[in-house]
Amino acid sequence: MTEIPDKYVELVKSSAAYSRLTRDVRAGLSHAYLLVSPDRLGLDLLTDLFIAEAAGVPDAFRRVSAGTLTDVITLPESGEKIAVKDIDYLTETAYVTPTELPRKFYVVNYGETMSEASQNKLLKTLEEPPSVTVILIKTSSAAAMLPTVRSRCRIVELKPFPAAALNARLEELYGGDKRLPVARAANRGMLGEAERLITGDKYAEMYDTAVDVLTNMHRSPDAARFAAKILKYKDNVADILEYIELILRDSCAAAAGKPQLMLNAAGVKDARAVTAAYPPEAVIRIMPLITRARARLKWNGNVTGVVDEETWNAMLEML
């Protein structure tokens, strides 16, 4: 269930994933779906809209979003990990006749957290599905599910939303907000990411830190000082590295005289400041360093090891 049911309904309804699911409502529902996207908010909203369409009762979307339809069962009841007991409950109750709707809908959140044993336990129900039940497994990645589970589900992927459409909606919702430029630039086409950026004050601060590091580091040989600026936001280093990469990318567009190619249209001044600080060939050499730092952070999670003097000294040597 989504906490923000109204803001992005039309965006989700314009997606290919929603069109595919609503075709199934008209032509015949599958017994099981694997709904795939790293965009948790987008996936929540897609699921609620699909169930509301399939339920066919008055005020269905509001009731699904509010969790007041008794035949829509969400697992886990709390937390962000599917446990064996959740799958036990599903398999033990799946054949029970629905009380309010023609079908029961089991919404399995965080499918990627299901153990192999839990997936195998669910498999029997997927192989011999009850006619009264639809199972919706939401996962950030289809690869996290066993091939046997994937083969017994209809897979529907919610792709990132087009930048123009999502950013236009953000402008309608949050026009004038100081956090909007970062939310527009770094949302990656995902509703959850856009909301995270627009509702947190520190993201604008972190963007400013990224600009400060890039525009001033060439004036100082003290790489440790700039590493310390980033480590101030230890839990959000990935965001700052993404902003640094974004600004560098936009500075290349600015240097080429093609501001229309910039991802952050509100950051023209920042990109031009970086262009003035570094020659274009230096920016091109620096960008792979940031990309590697982001990859290291993703795979080993060692923040201090990633934000070290070595990275920034290497950048200084390239100037």
C-alpha positions, -999 to +999 in steps of 0.1 A: +000+000+000+013+034-009+015+063+016+011+089-012-018+075-033-028+106-052+004+124-064+015+101-091-016+081-102-017+095-137+020+088-142+017+052-132-015+048-153+005+060-184+031+032-179+034+001-201+032-020-170-002-006-160-015-011-196-003-047-195-020-054-162-053-038-171-054-058-203-053-089-181-082-076-160-103-076-192-089-108-208-083-129-177-061-127-147-031-149-142-029-168-109+005-152-101+024-121-110+060-110-105+060-072-104+096-060-109+111-026-101+137-010-078+112+019-075+094+008-043+069+037-044+061+032-080+056-006-075+033+000-045+012+024-065+011+001-096+000-028-074-028-008-056-041+004-090-041-031-105-059-046-075-084-018-075-091-023-112-095-061-108-116-058-076-144-040-094-160-026-063-169+011-056-141+033-042-117+004-047-085+023-051-090+043-019-099+011+000-069-008-013-046+020-004-060+023+030-059-015+036-096-019+043-104-046+018-104-079+037-096-100+007-063-081+000-037-096+023-003-079+025+028-098+036+048-093+057+025-076+081+054-055+094+091-052+086+109-054+053+117-091+050+096-121+041+098-148+067+089-185+066+058-178+087+045-154+060+047-180+033+032-206+057+003-183+062-002-178+024+000-214+015-023-224+044-051-199+036-048-195-002-077-220-008-101-203+016-130-187-002-129-148-003-155-130+017-159-097-001-144-099-036-145-125-063-109-133-057-083-129-029-051-110-035-019-118-017+006-090-020+041-103-011+064-074-006+102-076-006+102-107-027+140-104-031+143-112+006+126-146+003+149-175+012+153-204-013+134-226+012+105-201+013+104-198-025+103-236-028+075-238-002+055-213-023+062-232-054+035-259-048+008-232-045+021-216-077+020-250-095-015-259-083-031-224-080-065-220-064-090-204-087-100-178-061-065-165-055-041-141-072-005-139-058+014-107-065+051-109-057+069-075-057+106-075-061+134-051-069+150-077-092+136-107-110+170-124-107+165-126-070+137-152-076+143-189-084+138-198-121+111-222-111+092-193-094+097-169-123+085-195-148+052-198-129+045-161-127+035-135-153+064-111-151+056-074-154+084-048-151+078-012-142+104+007-161+117+041-150+094+070-158+103+094-187+123+123-173+102+149-190+069+135-175+082+129-140+100+163-138+070+181-151+049+165-123+075+174-097+074+210-109+036+210-105+039+195-070+069+213-056+076+243-078+098+268-060+111+243-034+148+247-030+152+209-031+135+206-065+166+209-087+183+180-070+151+159-071+147+166-108+183+159-116+189+127-096+156+109-094+166+083-121+130+081-133+118+066-100+090+080-079+105+068-046+138+084-053+121+117-063+101+117-031+132+109-010+151+138-025+123+163-024+114+157+013+148+157+028+166+190+035+201+174+036+201+164-001+203+200-012+231+205+013+249+174-001+245+187-036+261+220-025+289+200-009+295+182-042+297+216-060+321+229-033+344+199-036+346+201-074+350+239-077+375+244-049+396+212-047+419+224-075+430+254-053+442+232-025+466+202-023+449+191+009+429+161-003+420+150+032+401+182+038+377+174+009+374+137+019+363+150+054+336+172+038+321+142+022+324+120+052+304+145+072+275+127+054+287+092+061+254+075+056+248+093+022+281+091+005+266+073-024+243+103-030+272+128-029+292+107-054+262+106-077+259+143-075+296+147-083+292+125-113+261+144-124+278+178-122+309+165-140+286+151-168+267+183-171+300+203-171+310+183-202+277+194-219+283+230-208+319+229-222+306+216-255+281+245-257+251+221-254+232+231-223+201+213-236+219+180-229+223+188-192+204+165-168+201+193-142+188+223-160+188+243-128+225+236-123+239+254-153+258+278-131+274+250-111+283+231-143+299+262-157+319+268-125+334+233-128+341+240-165+359+271-155+379+252-128+390+222-149+399+218-186+375+194-204+401+167-207+406+167-169+368+162-164+368+133-188+397+117-169+382+123-135+348+108-142+359+071-143+374+076-108+340+086-094+323+058-112+348+033-097+343+049-063+305+044-065+310+008-076+333+001-047+309+016-023+280-005-037+299-038-034+319-035-002+301-008+017+333+005+032+326+043+032+360+053+047+378+031+022+360+047-007+362+083+005+400+082+010+428+105+001+439+083-027+408+090-048+410+128-043+449+129-047+444+110-080+419+136-091+443+164-081+470+148-102+447+149-132+441+186-131 
